[in-house]
Amino acid sequence: MSGTPIGPVRRVLGRRRRPVEPPALLSTPRPSLTYRLISYLLVFPLYRLLFRGRTAGNDNVPLEGAVVVVANHGSHIDPPLLGHALGRPVAFMAKAELFRVPLLGPIIRACGAYPVARGASDREAIRVATDRLLQGWATGVFIDGTRQRNGRVNDPQPGAALLAARAGVPLLPVAIVNSHRALGPGQSSPRLVPVHIRIGTPIPPPASRRRADLDVVTRACQEQINQLLDLGLISGRQLAPARERDALPPSGADPDR
């Protein structure tokens, strides 16, 4: 036997035996009472009745642990619809000043929104979102960053892939079909067209934080979301046949033409 102290060796071995994932990733925050009330009393009738909402691919949603939910973005109604359709709360970034508004602040906080100060750097936003993932949340990212008039993924940004790489969690591509026609950019009032959500298959996190690896995963998310959008509305006897332009799959053309 050598004279090496046993204590330091045990500490090193203990560090090596730690799981790859932080313990927080193994748990999932439970929906609060406020969240459940909003989901079933407000979002449910909005999505299921007003916009005749339907969802496909729910079996692909991890119900436990953190995941980056990556979606196209066509309307301000997208965040609440995503959380309701996926069956678990989805945390989204929101401007910090919204949390100081009476009534609204507690509601959006209970629904999983997290504050980011106006003018905050991309690095700060990524740090805050990563903290949410380490708490076990499903964290939502609109991959284009802003609403798109044609409802498709046109100019994907690497932020979602970077989040997944930092936290070591998968990405879940989701296509929101028709929300850009329901209440898209430039619209002052909603149009009562069907809005459906197609959930894709999870994509593993990037192999590293290098830009090349982030770009590979970002393109994979873009391709899967656009392919889901090309499938159009979810068929079923509950829905009227798609007989008008408003119910067509999104395309590269401006829908208002």
C-alpha positions as CSV (number, residue, x, y, z in Angstrom):
1,M,0.0,0.0,0.0
2,S,1.3,3.5,-0.8
3,G,1.1,6.4,1.6
4,T,-1.6,8.2,-0.5
5,P,-4.2,9.7,1.8
6,I,-7.6,7.9,1.5
7,G,-9.8,11.0,2.0
8,P,-8.8,12.8,-1.3
9,V,-9.1,9.6,-3.3
10,R,-12.6,9.0,-2.0
11,R,-13.6,12.6,-2.9
12,V,-12.3,12.1,-6.5
13,L,-14.1,8.8,-6.9
14,G,-17.2,10.3,-5.5
15,R,-17.1,13.1,-8.1
16,R,-16.6,10.5,-10.9
17,R,-19.6,8.6,-9.8
18,R,-22.0,11.5,-10.1
19,P,-24.7,11.1,-12.7
20,V,-24.3,13.0,-15.9
21,E,-27.5,14.8,-15.4
22,P,-28.0,17.2,-12.4
23,P,-30.7,15.8,-10.0
24,A,-33.0,18.7,-10.9
25,L,-33.4,17.3,-14.4
26,L,-35.0,14.2,-12.9
27,S,-37.9,16.1,-11.5
28,T,-40.6,18.1,-13.2
29,P,-42.4,21.1,-11.6
30,R,-46.1,20.4,-11.0
31,P,-48.7,22.7,-12.5
32,S,-50.0,25.2,-9.9
33,L,-53.7,25.6,-9.2
34,T,-53.6,28.9,-11.0
35,Y,-52.1,27.2,-14.1
36,R,-54.7,24.5,-14.1
37,L,-57.6,27.0,-13.8
38,I,-56.2,29.1,-16.6
39,S,-55.6,26.1,-18.8
40,Y,-59.1,24.6,-18.4
41,L,-61.2,27.7,-18.0
42,L,-59.6,30.0,-20.5
43,V,-57.1,28.2,-22.9
44,F,-59.3,25.1,-23.3
45,P,-62.3,26.9,-24.7
46,L,-60.1,29.2,-26.7
47,Y,-58.2,26.4,-28.4
48,R,-60.6,23.5,-28.5
49,L,-63.8,25.4,-29.2
50,L,-63.1,28.8,-30.7
51,F,-60.2,27.6,-33.0
52,R,-61.4,24.0,-33.2
53,G,-58.0,22.9,-32.0
54,R,-56.6,19.4,-32.3
55,T,-53.3,17.9,-31.4
56,A,-51.3,15.0,-32.9
57,G,-48.2,13.3,-31.5
58,N,-48.8,13.6,-27.8
59,D,-47.0,10.3,-27.3
60,N,-43.8,12.1,-28.2
61,V,-43.9,14.5,-25.3
62,P,-41.6,13.6,-22.4
63,L,-43.8,14.0,-19.3
64,E,-40.8,14.0,-16.9
65,G,-37.6,16.0,-17.0
66,A,-36.4,19.0,-18.9
67,V,-36.8,19.5,-22.6
68,V,-36.5,22.4,-25.1
69,V,-39.8,22.8,-26.9
70,V,-38.9,24.3,-30.4
71,A,-41.8,25.7,-32.4
72,N,-42.6,28.0,-35.4
73,H,-44.2,31.3,-34.4
74,G,-47.1,33.0,-36.2
75,S,-49.2,34.5,-33.4
76,H,-49.3,35.9,-29.9
77,I,-51.6,33.1,-29.0
78,D,-48.9,30.4,-29.6
79,P,-47.5,30.2,-26.0
80,P,-50.6,29.3,-24.1
81,L,-51.8,27.0,-26.8
82,L,-48.5,25.1,-26.6
83,G,-48.6,24.5,-22.9
84,H,-52.2,23.3,-23.1
85,A,-51.7,21.0,-26.1
86,L,-48.5,19.4,-24.7
87,G,-50.1,18.4,-21.5
88,R,-47.4,20.0,-19.3
89,P,-46.5,23.6,-18.5
90,V,-44.1,25.2,-21.0
91,A,-42.0,28.1,-19.6
92,F,-41.5,31.0,-22.0
93,M,-39.4,34.2,-21.7
94,A,-41.4,37.4,-21.0
95,K,-40.5,41.0,-20.5
96,A,-39.7,41.8,-16.8
97,E,-42.1,44.7,-16.7
98,L,-45.1,42.4,-17.4
99,F,-44.5,40.7,-14.0
100,R,-45.2,44.1,-12.2
101,V,-48.7,44.4,-13.8
102,P,-51.4,43.6,-11.2
103,L,-53.2,40.3,-11.8
104,L,-51.3,39.7,-15.0
105,G,-47.9,39.2,-13.3
106,P,-49.0,36.4,-10.9
107,I,-50.9,34.7,-13.7
108,I,-48.0,34.5,-16.2
109,R,-45.6,33.5,-13.4
110,A,-47.9,30.7,-12.4
111,C,-48.0,29.6,-16.0
112,G,-44.2,29.2,-16.0
113,A,-43.2,32.4,-17.7
114,Y,-39.8,33.8,-16.5
115,P,-38.7,37.5,-16.6
116,V,-35.9,38.9,-18.7
117,A,-35.0,42.6,-18.4
118,R,-35.6,44.8,-21.4
119,G,-32.3,45.2,-23.2
120,A,-30.8,42.1,-21.7
121,S,-28.0,40.5,-23.7
122,D,-28.5,37.2,-25.5
123,R,-26.1,35.7,-23.0
124,E,-28.2,36.7,-20.0
125,A,-31.4,35.4,-21.7
126,I,-29.7,32.1,-22.4
127,R,-28.5,31.9,-18.7
128,V,-32.0,32.5,-17.4
129,A,-33.5,29.9,-19.8
130,T,-30.8,27.4,-18.8
131,D,-31.7,27.9,-15.1
132,R,-35.3,26.9,-16.0
133,L,-34.1,23.7,-17.7
134,L,-32.0,22.8,-14.7
135,Q,-35.2,23.1,-12.6
136,G,-36.8,20.5,-14.8
137,W,-39.1,22.7,-16.9
138,A,-40.1,22.2,-20.5
139,T,-38.8,25.5,-21.9
140,G,-40.3,27.0,-25.0
141,V,-38.3,28.6,-27.8
142,F,-39.7,30.1,-31.0
143,I,-36.8,29.1,-33.3
144,D,-37.2,32.2,-35.6
145,G,-37.3,34.5,-32.7
146,T,-40.1,36.6,-34.1
147,R,-43.5,36.0,-35.6
148,Q,-43.5,34.9,-39.3
149,R,-46.2,36.1,-41.7
150,N,-46.3,32.7,-43.5
151,G,-46.2,30.7,-40.4
152,R,-43.1,28.7,-41.3
153,V,-39.6,28.4,-40.0
154,N,-37.7,30.8,-42.3
155,D,-34.6,32.0,-40.5
156,P,-33.9,29.7,-37.5
157,Q,-31.6,30.9,-34.8
158,P,-29.2,28.6,-32.9
159,G,-30.4,29.7,-29.4
160,A,-32.6,26.6,-28.9
161,A,-29.7,24.2,-29.8
162,L,-27.4,26.2,-27.5
163,L,-29.8,25.8,-24.6
164,A,-30.1,22.0,-25.2
165,A,-26.3,21.7,-25.4
166,R,-25.7,23.7,-22.2
167,A,-28.3,21.7,-20.2
168,G,-27.8,18.3,-22.0
169,V,-31.5,17.9,-22.7
170,P,-33.4,16.9,-25.9
171,L,-35.3,19.2,-28.2
172,L,-38.9,18.6,-29.1
173,P,-40.0,20.1,-32.5
174,V,-43.6,21.3,-32.6
175,A,-45.6,22.7,-35.5
176,I,-48.4,25.2,-34.9
177,V,-50.6,25.0,-38.0
178,N,-52.6,28.1,-39.0
179,S,-52.1,30.4,-36.0
180,H,-50.6,33.0,-38.3
181,R,-53.9,33.1,-40.1
182,A,-55.9,33.2,-36.8
183,L,-54.1,36.2,-35.3
184,G,-50.9,36.9,-37.2
185,P,-48.7,40.0,-37.7
186,G,-50.8,43.0,-38.7
187,Q,-54.1,41.5,-37.6
188,S,-56.2,43.5,-35.1
189,S,-58.9,40.9,-34.6
190,P,-58.8,37.1,-34.7
191,R,-60.1,35.0,-37.6
192,L,-61.9,31.9,-36.5
193,V,-59.9,29.4,-38.5
194,P,-58.8,25.9,-37.2
195,V,-55.5,26.0,-35.3
196,H,-53.9,22.6,-34.9
197,I,-50.6,21.4,-33.2
198,R,-48.4,18.6,-34.6
199,I,-45.8,17.3,-32.2
200,G,-42.6,15.8,-33.7
201,T,-40.1,13.4,-32.4
202,P,-37.4,14.4,-29.9
203,I,-33.9,15.4,-31.3
204,P,-30.8,14.7,-29.1
205,P,-28.9,17.7,-27.9
206,P,-25.9,18.9,-30.0
207,A,-22.6,17.0,-29.5
208,S,-21.0,20.3,-28.3
209,R,-21.5,24.0,-28.2
210,R,-19.5,24.6,-31.4
211,R,-21.3,26.5,-34.0
212,A,-21.1,23.7,-36.5
213,D,-22.8,21.3,-34.1
214,L,-25.4,23.8,-33.2
215,D,-26.2,24.5,-36.9
216,V,-26.7,20.7,-37.5
217,V,-29.4,20.5,-34.8
218,T,-31.0,23.8,-35.7
219,R,-31.4,22.6,-39.3
220,A,-32.9,19.3,-38.1
221,C,-35.5,21.2,-36.1
222,Q,-36.3,23.5,-39.0
223,E,-36.8,20.6,-41.4
224,Q,-39.0,18.6,-39.0
225,I,-41.2,21.5,-38.1
226,N,-41.7,22.5,-41.8
227,Q,-42.4,18.9,-42.7
228,L,-45.1,18.8,-40.0
229,L,-46.5,22.1,-41.3
230,D,-46.7,20.7,-44.8
231,L,-49.0,17.9,-43.5
232,G,-51.6,20.6,-42.9
233,L,-54.6,20.2,-40.6
234,I,-55.2,17.1,-38.6
235,S,-57.9,15.0,-40.3
236,G,-60.8,13.7,-38.3
237,R,-64.6,13.6,-38.2
238,Q,-64.7,16.2,-35.5
239,L,-63.6,18.9,-38.1
240,A,-65.4,20.2,-41.1
241,P,-63.6,19.6,-44.4
242,A,-61.0,22.1,-45.4
243,R,-62.8,23.9,-48.2
244,E,-61.3,27.4,-48.0
245,R,-57.9,29.1,-48.3
246,D,-57.7,29.7,-44.5
247,A,-57.4,25.9,-43.8
248,L,-54.6,25.2,-46.3
249,P,-51.2,24.2,-45.1
250,P,-48.7,27.1,-44.7
251,S,-46.7,27.9,-47.7
252,G,-43.9,30.2,-48.7
253,A,-46.4,32.7,-50.1
254,D,-47.9,35.6,-48.2
255,P,-51.3,34.3,-47.0
256,D,-52.9,37.7,-47.3
257,R,-52.4,37.8,-51.0
